[in-house]
Amino acid sequence: AGWAPPGWKAKEAQTKPKVRVSSVDMTPWQMLHTGSFWVIYLMMTMVAFGGLVVTAQLNPMAASYHVDGVVVAFGMTALVLAIEVDRVLNGLTRPFWGWVSDHIGRENTMFIAFSLEGLAVFGLLQLIHRPVWFIVLSGLCFFAWGEIFSLFPSITGDLFGKTWATTNYGIVYTAKGLASVFAAPGAAWIFATTGSWVRVFWAMIACDLLAAIMALVWLKPVAARTIAQAQLRLRLADATGAATGSGDTQRVA
């Protein structure tokens, strides 16, 4: 116990993640009273909306732009091949963006990934009628939105602690359910009303880019303030405990 390879501490210091973590554990009720939670919830809803539109409406979109039945390679149509590529990239995106966020921070990674998704959706809007580009850009959309299932659990644990991490993220995850209402029946209704997917695409782009900006200009300072306030309350609780002779203070905000 306590053994570490030679030079381990030096290497660990060099690769120390640039992630701010609170040492205070918040209950779900306490989390709901922080501004950080509501910013996170709104951002996850917005980004999940774009990804769920591509998930739910990929088939009707392909049919609308007449690329669903075009054979591209290996006897597979553009739609079938796109679905295959999408699923692979949707799996790879989670460890990749998780690794990136451990090195440059959650909010910085969100800005990059959400911006990439917005650009991918814009490219899809312009080139969806071309089968190969339909495959490539739909795959890029999945690669740029699947990371929410790495980044949002992580930032939830970072800000609100580990004791109630599962319950807290379970609450955050309901944002996906809210987004699905807009992504499935909502997007389908817009298409049925207008006869075009263009407005849906622009709504996706707007949500992605707005969420990217929010990650830096809103979530980043709010998250820092949440951690600072929690740490201050913890120090006050420790000081109170020491003054009253109690060595056991409750580590909650």
C-alpha positions as YAML, in Angstrom:
chain: A
units: angstrom
residues:
- id: 1
  name: ALA
  ca: [0.00, 0.00, 0.00]
- id: 2
  name: GLY
  ca: [1.25, 3.48, -0.85]
- id: 3
  name: TRP
  ca: [3.76, 2.19, -3.42]
- id: 4
  name: ALA
  ca: [4.12, 4.08, -6.69]
- id: 5
  name: PRO
  ca: [6.51, 3.61, -9.63]
- id: 6
  name: PRO
  ca: [9.64, 5.80, -9.63]
- id: 7
  name: GLY
  ca: [8.90, 9.24, -11.03]
- id: 8
  name: TRP
  ca: [5.14, 8.69, -10.80]
- id: 9
  name: LYS
  ca: [4.38, 11.90, -8.88]
- id: 10
  name: ALA
  ca: [6.38, 14.01, -11.32]
- id: 11
  name: LYS
  ca: [4.59, 12.45, -14.28]
- id: 12
  name: GLU
  ca: [1.24, 12.88, -12.55]
- id: 13
  name: ALA
  ca: [1.96, 16.56, -11.98]
- id: 14
  name: GLN
  ca: [2.83, 17.06, -15.64]
- id: 15
  name: THR
  ca: [-0.42, 15.47, -16.82]
- id: 16
  name: LYS
  ca: [-2.69, 16.96, -14.17]
- id: 17
  name: PRO
  ca: [-6.09, 17.60, -15.77]
- id: 18
  name: LYS
  ca: [-7.25, 21.19, -16.12]
- id: 19
  name: VAL
  ca: [-10.59, 20.48, -14.45]
- id: 20
  name: ARG
  ca: [-12.08, 22.39, -11.52]
- id: 21
  name: VAL
  ca: [-13.63, 20.03, -9.00]
- id: 22
  name: SER
  ca: [-15.63, 20.88, -5.90]
- id: 23
  name: SER
  ca: [-14.89, 18.94, -2.72]
- id: 24
  name: VAL
  ca: [-18.42, 19.67, -1.52]
- id: 25
  name: ASP
  ca: [-21.20, 17.15, -2.11]
- id: 26
  name: MET
  ca: [-24.62, 18.60, -2.86]
- id: 27
  name: THR
  ca: [-27.94, 16.84, -2.53]
- id: 28
  name: PRO
  ca: [-30.30, 16.96, -5.53]
- id: 29
  name: TRP
  ca: [-32.37, 19.62, -3.76]
- id: 30
  name: GLN
  ca: [-29.30, 21.77, -3.18]
- id: 31
  name: MET
  ca: [-28.20, 21.28, -6.78]
- id: 32
  name: LEU
  ca: [-31.57, 22.51, -8.04]
- id: 33
  name: HIS
  ca: [-31.00, 25.77, -6.19]
- id: 34
  name: THR
  ca: [-27.78, 26.59, -8.06]
- id: 35
  name: GLY
  ca: [-27.55, 28.60, -11.26]
- id: 36
  name: SER
  ca: [-25.05, 26.11, -12.66]
- id: 37
  name: PHE
  ca: [-27.64, 23.34, -12.76]
- id: 38
  name: TRP
  ca: [-30.08, 25.34, -14.85]
- id: 39
  name: VAL
  ca: [-27.39, 26.46, -17.29]
- id: 40
  name: ILE
  ca: [-26.27, 22.85, -17.68]
- id: 41
  name: TYR
  ca: [-29.87, 21.68, -18.11]
- id: 42
  name: LEU
  ca: [-30.63, 24.26, -20.78]
- id: 43
  name: MET
  ca: [-27.42, 23.53, -22.68]
- id: 44
  name: MET
  ca: [-27.98, 19.77, -22.65]
- id: 45
  name: THR
  ca: [-31.53, 20.24, -23.92]
- id: 46
  name: MET
  ca: [-30.33, 22.42, -26.78]
- id: 47
  name: VAL
  ca: [-27.51, 20.14, -27.90]
- id: 48
  name: ALA
  ca: [-29.54, 16.96, -27.45]
- id: 49
  name: PHE
  ca: [-32.23, 18.48, -29.65]
- id: 50
  name: GLY
  ca: [-29.88, 18.65, -32.63]
- id: 51
  name: GLY
  ca: [-28.54, 15.15, -32.12]
- id: 52
  name: LEU
  ca: [-31.97, 13.62, -31.60]
- id: 53
  name: VAL
  ca: [-33.29, 15.26, -34.77]
- id: 54
  name: VAL
  ca: [-30.58, 13.50, -36.76]
- id: 55
  name: THR
  ca: [-31.30, 10.26, -34.91]
- id: 56
  name: ALA
  ca: [-35.08, 10.35, -35.30]
- id: 57
  name: GLN
  ca: [-35.41, 12.04, -38.68]
- id: 58
  name: LEU
  ca: [-32.44, 10.67, -40.65]
- id: 59
  name: ASN
  ca: [-34.61, 8.31, -42.70]
- id: 60
  name: PRO
  ca: [-37.29, 10.86, -43.68]
- id: 61
  name: MET
  ca: [-34.60, 13.45, -44.35]
- id: 62
  name: ALA
  ca: [-32.78, 11.06, -46.68]
- id: 63
  name: ALA
  ca: [-36.04, 10.28, -48.45]
- id: 64
  name: SER
  ca: [-36.88, 13.97, -48.84]
- id: 65
  name: TYR
  ca: [-33.55, 14.65, -50.52]
- id: 66
  name: HIS
  ca: [-33.68, 11.41, -52.57]
- id: 67
  name: VAL
  ca: [-30.48, 9.86, -51.24]
- id: 68
  name: ASP
  ca: [-32.03, 7.03, -49.24]
- id: 69
  name: GLY
  ca: [-32.05, 4.53, -52.10]
- id: 70
  name: VAL
  ca: [-28.74, 5.45, -53.76]
- id: 71
  name: VAL
  ca: [-26.27, 2.54, -53.63]
- id: 72
  name: VAL
  ca: [-22.87, 3.88, -52.58]
- id: 73
  name: ALA
  ca: [-20.58, 0.97, -51.66]
- id: 74
  name: PHE
  ca: [-20.64, -2.75, -50.81]
- id: 75
  name: GLY
  ca: [-24.22, -2.95, -52.05]
- id: 76
  name: MET
  ca: [-25.35, -0.60, -49.29]
- id: 77
  name: THR
  ca: [-27.42, 2.49, -49.85]
- id: 78
  name: ALA
  ca: [-26.38, 5.90, -48.58]
- id: 79
  name: LEU
  ca: [-28.92, 5.66, -45.76]
- id: 80
  name: VAL
  ca: [-27.79, 2.23, -44.56]
- id: 81
  name: LEU
  ca: [-24.11, 3.17, -44.76]
- id: 82
  name: ALA
  ca: [-24.79, 6.46, -42.96]
- id: 83
  name: ILE
  ca: [-26.50, 4.59, -40.12]
- id: 84
  name: GLU
  ca: [-23.52, 2.23, -39.82]
- id: 85
  name: VAL
  ca: [-21.00, 5.10, -39.76]
- id: 86
  name: ASP
  ca: [-23.15, 7.11, -37.36]
- id: 87
  name: ARG
  ca: [-23.29, 4.32, -34.79]
- id: 88
  name: VAL
  ca: [-19.53, 3.77, -34.86]
- id: 89
  name: LEU
  ca: [-18.73, 7.46, -34.47]
- id: 90
  name: ASN
  ca: [-21.38, 7.87, -31.79]
- id: 91
  name: GLY
  ca: [-19.47, 5.29, -29.77]
- id: 92
  name: LEU
  ca: [-15.99, 6.68, -30.40]
- id: 93
  name: THR
  ca: [-17.00, 10.24, -29.57]
- id: 94
  name: ARG
  ca: [-17.54, 9.58, -25.87]
- id: 95
  name: PRO
  ca: [-14.07, 8.46, -24.77]
- id: 96
  name: PHE
  ca: [-12.45, 10.89, -27.22]
- id: 97
  name: TRP
  ca: [-14.17, 14.04, -25.97]
- id: 98
  name: GLY
  ca: [-13.93, 12.81, -22.39]
- id: 99
  name: TRP
  ca: [-10.16, 12.56, -22.81]
- id: 100
  name: VAL
  ca: [-10.03, 16.02, -24.38]
- id: 101
  name: SER
  ca: [-12.04, 17.54, -21.55]
- id: 102
  name: ASP
  ca: [-9.73, 16.03, -18.94]
- id: 103
  name: HIS
  ca: [-6.89, 17.99, -20.53]
- id: 104
  name: ILE
  ca: [-8.43, 21.32, -21.51]
- id: 105
  name: GLY
  ca: [-11.49, 21.56, -19.24]
- id: 106
  name: ARG
  ca: [-15.19, 20.74, -19.66]
- id: 107
  name: GLU
  ca: [-16.39, 24.13, -20.85]
- id: 108
  name: ASN
  ca: [-13.61, 24.57, -23.42]
- id: 109
  name: THR
  ca: [-14.36, 21.12, -24.81]
- id: 110
  name: MET
  ca: [-18.07, 21.88, -24.96]
- id: 111
  name: PHE
  ca: [-17.35, 25.02, -26.96]
- id: 112
  name: ILE
  ca: [-15.30, 23.08, -29.51]
- id: 113
  name: ALA
  ca: [-17.65, 20.10, -29.79]
- id: 114
  name: PHE
  ca: [-20.88, 22.11, -29.95]
- id: 115
  name: SER
  ca: [-19.39, 24.46, -32.55]
- id: 116
  name: LEU
  ca: [-18.31, 21.44, -34.59]
- id: 117
  name: GLU
  ca: [-21.82, 20.06, -34.49]
- id: 118
  name: GLY
  ca: [-23.27, 23.37, -35.63]
- id: 119
  name: LEU
  ca: [-20.84, 23.45, -38.57]
- id: 120
  name: ALA
  ca: [-21.61, 19.82, -39.40]
- id: 121
  name: VAL
  ca: [-25.35, 20.51, -39.47]
- id: 122
  name: PHE
  ca: [-24.76, 23.57, -41.66]
- id: 123
  name: GLY
  ca: [-22.69, 21.45, -44.04]
- id: 124
  name: LEU
  ca: [-25.40, 18.80, -44.07]
- id: 125
  name: LEU
  ca: [-27.98, 21.43, -44.97]
- id: 126
  name: GLN
  ca: [-25.88, 22.48, -47.96]
- id: 127
  name: LEU
  ca: [-24.79, 19.03, -49.18]
- id: 128
  name: ILE
  ca: [-27.39, 16.53, -47.99]
- id: 129
  name: HIS
  ca: [-28.49, 15.85, -51.59]
- id: 130
  name: ARG
  ca: [-25.07, 14.33, -52.33]
- id: 131
  name: PRO
  ca: [-24.95, 10.72, -51.04]
- id: 132
  name: VAL
  ca: [-21.29, 10.65, -49.98]
- id: 133
  name: TRP
  ca: [-21.53, 13.98, -48.17]
- id: 134
  name: PHE
  ca: [-24.76, 12.82, -46.57]
- id: 135
  name: ILE
  ca: [-22.84, 9.90, -45.04]
- id: 136
  name: VAL
  ca: [-19.81, 11.95, -43.99]
- id: 137
  name: LEU
  ca: [-21.67, 14.89, -42.49]
- id: 138
  name: SER
  ca: [-24.34, 12.88, -40.70]
- id: 139
  name: GLY
  ca: [-21.49, 10.90, -39.14]
- id: 140
  name: LEU
  ca: [-19.80, 14.13, -38.08]
- id: 141
  name: CYS
  ca: [-23.08, 15.25, -36.50]
- id: 142
  name: PHE
  ca: [-23.14, 12.10, -34.39]
- id: 143
  name: PHE
  ca: [-19.47, 12.47, -33.48]
- id: 144
  name: ALA
  ca: [-20.09, 16.02, -32.30]
- id: 145
  name: TRP
  ca: [-23.24, 15.41, -30.25]
- id: 146
  name: GLY
  ca: [-22.67, 12.01, -28.61]
- id: 147
  name: GLU
  ca: [-20.07, 13.62, -26.35]
- id: 148
  name: ILE
  ca: [-22.83, 15.12, -24.20]
- id: 149
  name: PHE
  ca: [-23.04, 11.72, -22.51]
- id: 150
  name: SER
  ca: [-19.42, 12.12, -21.41]
- id: 151
  name: LEU
  ca: [-19.24, 15.83, -20.68]
- id: 152
  name: PHE
  ca: [-22.48, 16.45, -18.82]
- id: 153
  name: PRO
  ca: [-22.09, 13.54, -16.35]
- id: 154
  name: SER
  ca: [-18.53, 14.74, -15.74]
- id: 155
  name: ILE
  ca: [-19.37, 18.37, -15.10]
- id: 156
  name: THR
  ca: [-22.29, 17.33, -12.89]
- id: 157
  name: GLY
  ca: [-19.90, 15.35, -10.71]
- id: 158
  name: ASP
  ca: [-17.29, 18.12, -10.83]
- id: 159
  name: LEU
  ca: [-19.67, 20.79, -9.57]
- id: 160
  name: PHE
  ca: [-22.04, 18.92, -7.29]
- id: 161
  name: GLY
  ca: [-19.85, 16.18, -5.82]
- id: 162
  name: LYS
  ca: [-19.84, 12.39, -5.87]
- id: 163
  name: THR
  ca: [-22.11, 11.33, -3.00]
- id: 164
  name: TRP
  ca: [-25.32, 12.04, -4.93]
- id: 165
  name: ALA
  ca: [-23.70, 12.01, -8.38]
- id: 166
  name: THR
  ca: [-25.98, 9.32, -9.83]
- id: 167
  name: THR
  ca: [-29.20, 10.99, -8.70]
- id: 168
  name: ASN
  ca: [-27.95, 14.41, -9.70]
- id: 169
  name: TYR
  ca: [-27.02, 13.31, -13.20]
- id: 170
  name: GLY
  ca: [-30.29, 11.39, -13.46]
- id: 171
  name: ILE
  ca: [-32.05, 14.73, -13.03]
- id: 172
  name: VAL
  ca: [-29.78, 16.40, -15.60]
- id: 173
  name: TYR
  ca: [-30.44, 13.51, -18.01]
- id: 174
  name: THR
  ca: [-34.15, 14.33, -18.14]
- id: 175
  name: ALA
  ca: [-33.06, 17.17, -20.44]
- id: 176
  name: LYS
  ca: [-32.76, 14.53, -23.15]
- id: 177
  name: GLY
  ca: [-36.42, 13.64, -22.68]
- id: 178
  name: LEU
  ca: [-37.39, 17.29, -23.00]
- id: 179
  name: ALA
  ca: [-35.27, 17.61, -26.13]
- id: 180
  name: SER
  ca: [-36.91, 14.53, -27.67]
- id: 181
  name: VAL
  ca: [-40.28, 16.26, -27.61]
- id: 182
  name: PHE
  ca: [-38.91, 18.98, -29.90]
- id: 183
  name: ALA
  ca: [-36.73, 16.63, -31.96]
- id: 184
  name: ALA
  ca: [-39.30, 13.99, -32.89]
- id: 185
  name: PRO
  ca: [-42.90, 15.29, -33.01]
- id: 186
  name: GLY
  ca: [-41.78, 18.92, -33.07]
- id: 187
  name: ALA
  ca: [-39.44, 18.57, -36.05]
- id: 188
  name: ALA
  ca: [-41.90, 16.30, -37.85]
- id: 189
  name: TRP
  ca: [-44.65, 18.90, -37.36]
- id: 190
  name: ILE
  ca: [-42.45, 21.66, -38.82]
- id: 191
  name: PHE
  ca: [-41.71, 19.51, -41.86]
- id: 192
  name: ALA
  ca: [-45.37, 18.61, -42.30]
- id: 193
  name: THR
  ca: [-46.34, 22.27, -42.03]
- id: 194
  name: THR
  ca: [-43.66, 23.75, -44.28]
- id: 195
  name: GLY
  ca: [-42.85, 20.81, -46.54]
- id: 196
  name: SER
  ca: [-39.13, 21.37, -45.91]
- id: 197
  name: TRP
  ca: [-36.44, 20.48, -43.39]
- id: 198
  name: VAL
  ca: [-34.67, 23.82, -43.78]
- id: 199
  name: ARG
  ca: [-36.19, 25.47, -40.70]
- id: 200
  name: VAL
  ca: [-35.41, 22.38, -38.64]
- id: 201
  name: PHE
  ca: [-31.79, 22.52, -39.76]
- id: 202
  name: TRP
  ca: [-31.51, 26.19, -38.86]
- id: 203
  name: ALA
  ca: [-33.04, 25.53, -35.44]
- id: 204
  name: MET
  ca: [-30.42, 22.82, -34.86]
- id: 205
  name: ILE
  ca: [-27.60, 25.12, -35.94]
- id: 206
  name: ALA
  ca: [-28.83, 27.93, -33.71]
- id: 207
  name: CYS
  ca: [-29.12, 25.65, -30.67]
- id: 208
  name: ASP
  ca: [-25.63, 24.20, -31.19]
- id: 209
  name: LEU
  ca: [-23.86, 27.51, -31.68]
- id: 210
  name: LEU
  ca: [-25.74, 29.21, -28.86]
- id: 211
  name: ALA
  ca: [-24.86, 26.35, -26.51]
- id: 212
  name: ALA
  ca: [-21.21, 26.62, -27.58]
- id: 213
  name: ILE
  ca: [-21.14, 30.31, -26.70]
- id: 214
  name: MET
  ca: [-22.97, 29.67, -23.43]
- id: 215
  name: ALA
  ca: [-20.30, 27.16, -22.41]
- id: 216
  name: LEU
  ca: [-17.66, 29.89, -22.32]
- id: 217
  name: VAL
  ca: [-19.48, 33.10, -21.47]
- id: 218
  name: TRP
  ca: [-22.12, 31.74, -19.09]
- id: 219
  name: LEU
  ca: [-21.40, 28.24, -17.77]
- id: 220
  name: LYS
  ca: [-17.69, 28.78, -17.15]
- id: 221
  name: PRO
  ca: [-18.06, 31.76, -14.77]
- id: 222
  name: VAL
  ca: [-21.21, 30.38, -13.15]
- id: 223
  name: ALA
  ca: [-19.51, 27.04, -12.51]
- id: 224
  name: ALA
  ca: [-16.48, 28.78, -11.01]
- id: 225
  name: ARG
  ca: [-18.77, 30.77, -8.74]
- id: 226
  name: THR
  ca: [-20.65, 27.62, -7.67]
- id: 227
  name: ILE
  ca: [-17.40, 25.92, -6.65]
- id: 228
  name: ALA
  ca: [-16.11, 29.03, -4.85]
- id: 229
  name: GLN
  ca: [-19.34, 29.44, -2.88]
- id: 230
  name: ALA
  ca: [-19.42, 25.76, -1.95]
- id: 231
  name: GLN
  ca: [-15.80, 25.85, -0.78]
- id: 232
  name: LEU
  ca: [-16.48, 28.97, 1.29]
- id: 233
  name: ARG
  ca: [-19.41, 27.30, 3.02]
- id: 234
  name: LEU
  ca: [-17.27, 24.26, 3.70]
- id: 235
  name: ARG
  ca: [-14.52, 26.36, 5.28]
- id: 236
  name: LEU
  ca: [-17.08, 28.16, 7.43]
- id: 237
  name: ALA
  ca: [-18.53, 24.82, 8.51]
- id: 238
  name: ASP
  ca: [-15.05, 23.52, 9.36]
- id: 239
  name: ALA
  ca: [-14.29, 26.67, 11.33]
- id: 240
  name: THR
  ca: [-17.57, 26.38, 13.22]
- id: 241
  name: GLY
  ca: [-16.89, 22.72, 13.96]
- id: 242
  name: ALA
  ca: [-13.41, 23.50, 15.22]
- id: 243
  name: ALA
  ca: [-14.74, 26.30, 17.43]
- id: 244
  name: THR
  ca: [-17.35, 24.02, 19.00]
- id: 245
  name: GLY
  ca: [-14.90, 21.16, 19.40]
- id: 246
  name: SER
  ca: [-16.49, 18.97, 16.74]
- id: 247
  name: GLY
  ca: [-14.10, 17.43, 14.27]
- id: 248
  name: ASP
  ca: [-16.82, 16.08, 11.99]
- id: 249
  name: THR
  ca: [-18.39, 18.63, 9.66]
- id: 250
  name: GLN
  ca: [-20.92, 17.78, 7.03]
- id: 251
  name: ARG
  ca: [-19.41, 18.22, 3.59]
- id: 252
  name: VAL
  ca: [-22.41, 19.63, 1.84]
- id: 253
  name: ALA
  ca: [-23.14, 23.10, 0.50]
...
